[in-house]
Amino acid sequence: MSVLPSTQGHAAFRNNLLQKLQQTILKLVRCPTLGYLDPPHSPRDRRPRLDIAFGVNAERWLIATVRDLLTHKELMHQEPVVRLL
């Protein structure tokens, strides 16, 4: 009795696994940018600068809301980031 799959069995297993991965991988639809922080954030400042909240909308999009903690401005509001399959 063989513990390792045969060459054909291994290839079929690999192809099946690749198909499943392709179906479940989240595809990045667009890359939202925040723009520039004004004033810029100093790398020496260890305090958090952004508050980021994530959610999922009715159309199965991962959405993000981003708020600048220094200026109290909302940089993004429920902006779609990635489509969930």
VENBEL-V764649 format. One record per backbone hydrogen bond with DSSP energy under -0.5 kcal/mol. NH is the residue of the N-H (numbers start at 1). CO is the residue of the C=O. If there is no record, write none. Layout:
nh->(NH & NH)
co->(CO & CO)
This chain:
nh->(10 & 11 & 12 & 13 & 14 & 15 & 16 & 17 & 18 & 19 & 20 & 21 & 22 & 23 & 24 & 25 & 27 & 28 & 29 & 29 & 30 & 32 & 42 & 45 & 46 & 51 & 52 & 53 & 55 & 57 & 60 & 62 & 63 & 63 & 64 & 65 & 66 & 67 & 68 & 69 & 69 & 70 & 72 & 75 & 75 & 76 & 79 & 81 & 82 & 83 & 84 & 84)
co->(6 & 7 & 8 & 9 & 10 & 11 & 12 & 13 & 14 & 15 & 16 & 17 & 18 & 19 & 20 & 21 & 83 & 26 & 27 & 81 & 81 & 30 & 40 & 42 & 44 & 67 & 50 & 65 & 63 & 61 & 57 & 82 & 55 & 61 & 79 & 53 & 76 & 51 & 73 & 49 & 67 & 49 & 68 & 66 & 73 & 66 & 64 & 62 & 62 & 27 & 60 & 82)
